[in-house]
Amino acid sequence: MIDKNEAVEKAQQEFARLKDCYKRAIEQALTKALVRDGVVSARDLWLETSLPVDLIAELLKENGIELPPQVKRIDFNTARKRRGRRGRRG
């Protein structure tokens, strides 16, 4: 039987490993993303990586992701505002 502390430690190690994989995926996507005046849309990163925009934002806030020299910032406004006409009433 696995000790509770061992299980927690294993889960934390797995989570750290996944975060590293996600960070690498975002860094790779940043090299491919369209850069407009030094800005990359979070929507483009989402499309490239299939990671939730909230997770992308969290990982960027942790400052573990290196931005390429041509990227000055990531725009999250366009990722949240663009929605289709479906679901709208009026």
C-alpha positions in Angstrom: 0.0 0.0 0.0 1.3 3.4 -0.9 1.8 5.9 1.9 -0.3 9.1 1.5 2.8 11.3 1.6 4.4 9.2 -1.2 1.3 9.6 -3.3 1.2 13.3 -2.8 4.9 13.6 -3.7 4.4 11.5 -6.8 1.5 13.7 -7.9 3.5 16.8 -7.3 6.4 15.4 -9.4 4.0 14.5 -12.2 2.4 18.0 -12.1 5.9 19.6 -12.3 6.8 17.3 -15.2 3.6 18.3 -17.1 4.2 22.0 -16.4 7.7 21.6 -18.0 6.2 20.0 -21.0 3.5 22.7 -21.3 6.2 25.4 -21.0 8.2 23.8 -23.8 5.1 23.6 -26.0 4.3 27.3 -25.4 7.9 28.3 -26.2 7.8 26.2 -29.4 4.5 27.8 -30.4 5.9 31.3 -29.8 8.6 30.6 -32.4 5.8 29.7 -34.9 3.2 32.3 -34.0 2.4 35.4 -36.0 3.9 38.4 -34.4 2.2 41.8 -35.0 4.2 44.8 -33.8 5.8 42.6 -31.1 2.5 41.2 -29.9 1.3 37.5 -30.1 -2.3 36.7 -29.6 -3.0 34.1 -26.8 -5.6 32.7 -29.2 -2.8 31.8 -31.7 -0.9 30.1 -28.8 -4.1 28.2 -27.9 -4.6 27.1 -31.5 -1.0 25.9 -31.8 -0.8 24.1 -28.4 -4.5 23.2 -27.6 -3.7 24.3 -24.0 -6.4 26.3 -22.3 -5.8 30.0 -22.4 -6.0 30.2 -18.6 -3.2 27.7 -18.3 -1.1 29.6 -20.8 -1.6 32.7 -18.8 -0.7 31.0 -15.5 2.5 29.6 -17.0 3.5 32.9 -18.5 2.9 34.6 -15.1 5.4 32.2 -13.5 8.1 33.7 -15.7 9.5 30.3 -16.6 8.8 30.9 -20.3 11.4 32.7 -22.5 9.9 35.0 -25.1 11.7 35.2 -28.4 13.4 38.6 -29.1 10.7 39.6 -31.5 7.9 39.0 -29.0 7.3 41.8 -26.5 4.0 40.7 -25.0 1.1 38.3 -25.3 -2.4 39.7 -25.9 -5.1 37.9 -23.9 -8.0 40.3 -24.8 -8.5 39.0 -28.3 -8.6 35.4 -27.0 -11.5 36.1 -24.6 -13.5 38.5 -26.7 -13.8 36.6 -30.0 -16.8 34.4 -29.9 -19.1 33.4 -32.7 -22.7 34.4 -33.1 -23.9 31.1 -31.6 -25.2 31.4 -28.1 -26.0 35.1 -28.4 -29.5 36.2 -28.1 -30.9 39.3 -29.4 
